[in-house]
Amino acid sequence: MRRNPTSYSISQRTLHWVTAFLVFFNLLLPDGMSDWARSIRRTGAATQEQLSNANVHAYFGIAILLLI
């Protein structure tokens, strides 16, 4: 006999919302990557804060890729 689940499991829902949070974070707060790229174009170097903010954006993008 085959079971017909009526909803998604807790782990599926958690995975969905973690992925959604990461996507929304990267879409709504891309400033770290933008500031870093702008600084590299203008001066050829970036500050430690810009680099760190760009890394956060990149790490969240990598996490999204791994989760999906």
MISEFI-410165 format. One record per residue: residue number from 0; residue in three letters; x, y, z of N, C-alpha, C in turn. Coordinates in steps of 0.2 Angstrom, whole numbers, plus 2048, in hexadecimal, padded with zeros to 3 digits. Layout:
<atoms>
  lummar  zavex  npx  npy  npz  capx  capy  capz  cpx  cpy  cpz
     NUM    ALA    X    Y    Z     X     Y     Z    X    Y    Z
...
</atoms>
This chain:
<atoms>
  lummar  zavex  npx  npy  npz  capx  capy  capz  cpx  cpy  cpz
       0    MET  804  7FA  800   800   800   800  804  806  800
       1    ARG  803  80B  7FC   807   811   7FB  804  817  800
       2    ARG  808  81A  803   806   820   807  806  826  803
       3    ASN  801  82A  804   801   831   801  802  836  806
       4    PRO  808  839  806   809   83E   80B  805  845  80A
       5    THR  803  848  80F   7FE   84E   80F  802  854  80F
       6    SER  809  854  812   80D   859   812  814  857  811
       7    TYR  819  85C  811   820   85B   810  822  85A  817
       8    SER  828  856  817   82B   855   81E  82F  85B  821
       9    ILE  830  85B  827   834   860   82A  83A  862  827
      10    SER  83E  85D  825   844   85E   822  844  861  81B
      11    GLN  83E  85F  817   83D   862   811  83B  86A  812
      12    ARG  837  86B  816   835   872   818  83B  876  81A
      13    THR  83F  873  81E   845   877   821  84A  879  81B
      14    LEU  84B  874  817   84F   875   811  84C  87A  80C
      15    HIS  846  87A  80B   843   87F   807  844  886  80A
      16    TRP  842  887  810   843   88E   813  84A  890  814
      17    VAL  84F  88C  815   856   88E   816  858  890  80F
      18    THR  856  88C  80A   858   88E   803  854  895  801
      19    ALA  84E  896  803   84B   89C   801  84E  8A2  805
      20    PHE  850  8A1  80B   853   8A6   80F  85A  8A8  80B
      21    LEU  85E  8A3  809   864   8A5   806  863  8A8  7FF
      22    VAL  85E  8A6  7FC   85D   8AA   7F5  85A  8B1  7F6
      23    PHE  856  8B2  7FB   853   8B9   7FC  859  8BD  7FF
      24    PHE  85D  8BA  803   863   8BE   806  867  8C1  800
      25    ASN  869  8BC  7FB   86D   8BE   7F6  86A  8C3  7F1
      26    LEU  863  8C2  7F0   860   8C6   7EC  85F  8CD  7EE
      27    LEU  85D  8CE  7F5   85C   8D4   7F8  862  8D8  7FB
      28    LEU  867  8D4  7FC   86D   8D8   7FE  873  8D6  7FA
      29    PRO  874  8D8  7F4   879   8D6   7F0  87F  8DC  7F0
      30    ASP  87E  8E0  7F5   883   8E6   7F5  88A  8E4  7F7
      31    GLY  88B  8DF  7FA   892   8DD   7FC  896  8DB  7F5
      32    MET  893  8D7  7F1   896   8D6   7EB  896  8DC  7E6
      33    SER  891  8E0  7E6   891   8E6   7E2  897  8EB  7E4
      34    ASP  897  8EC  7EA   89C   8F1   7ED  8A3  8EE  7EB
      35    TRP  8A4  8E7  7EC   8AB   8E4   7EB  8AD  8E5  7E3
      36    ALA  8A8  8E4  7DF   8A9   8E4   7D8  8AB  8EB  7D5
      37    ARG  8A7  8F0  7D8   8A8   8F7   7D7  8AE  8F9  7D9
      38    SER  8B0  8F7  7DF   8B7   8F9   7E1  8BD  8F6  7DD
      39    ILE  8BC  8F0  7DB   8C1   8ED   7D7  8C2  8F1  7D0
      40    ARG  8BC  8F2  7CD   8BC   8F6   7C7  8BF  8FD  7C8
      41    ARG  8BE  900  7CD   8C0   907   7CE  8C8  908  7D0
      42    THR  8C9  904  7D5   8D0   905   7D8  8D4  8FF  7D7
      43    GLY  8D2  8F9  7D5   8D6   8F3   7D5  8D7  8EF  7DB
      44    ALA  8D4  8F2  7E1   8D4   8EE   7E7  8CE  8EF  7EB
      45    ALA  8CD  8EB  7F0   8C7   8EC   7F4  8C9  8EC  7FB
      46    THR  8C4  8EF  800   8C6   8EF   807  8C4  8E8  80A
      47    GLN  8C7  8E7  810   8C5   8E1   813  8BE  8E0  814
      48    GLU  8BA  8E5  816   8B3   8E5   817  8AF  8E3  811
      49    GLN  8B1  8E6  80B   8AE   8E4   805  8AF  8DD  803
      50    LEU  8B5  8DB  804   8B7   8D4   802  8B3  8CF  807
      51    SER  8B2  8D1  80D   8AF   8CC   811  8A7  8CC  810
      52    ASN  8A4  8D2  80E   89D   8D2   80C  89C  8CE  805
      53    ALA  8A1  8CF  801   8A0   8CB   7FA  8A1  8C4  7FC
      54    ASN  8A5  8C2  800   8A6   8BB   802  89F  8B8  805
      55    VAL  89C  8BC  809   896   8BA   80C  891  8B8  806
      56    HIS  890  8BD  802   88C   8BC   7FC  88D  8B6  7F8
      57    ALA  894  8B5  7F7   896   8AF   7F3  895  8A8  7F7
      58    TYR  896  8A8  7FD   895   8A2   801  88E  8A0  802
      59    PHE  889  8A5  802   882   8A4   802  880  8A1  7FB
      60    GLY  883  8A4  7F6   882   8A1   7EF  884  89A  7EE
      61    ILE  88A  898  7F1   88C   891   7F1  888  88D  7F5
      62    ALA  885  88F  7FB   881   88B   7FF  87A  88A  7FB
      63    ILE  878  88F  7F8   872   88E   7F4  873  888  7EE
      64    LEU  879  889  7EB   87A   884   7E6  87B  87D  7E9
      65    LEU  87E  87C  7EF   87E   875   7F2  878  873  7F4
      66    LEU  873  877  7F7   86D   875   7FA  868  873  7F4
      67    ILE  868  876  7EE   864   874   7E9  866  86F  7E5
</atoms>
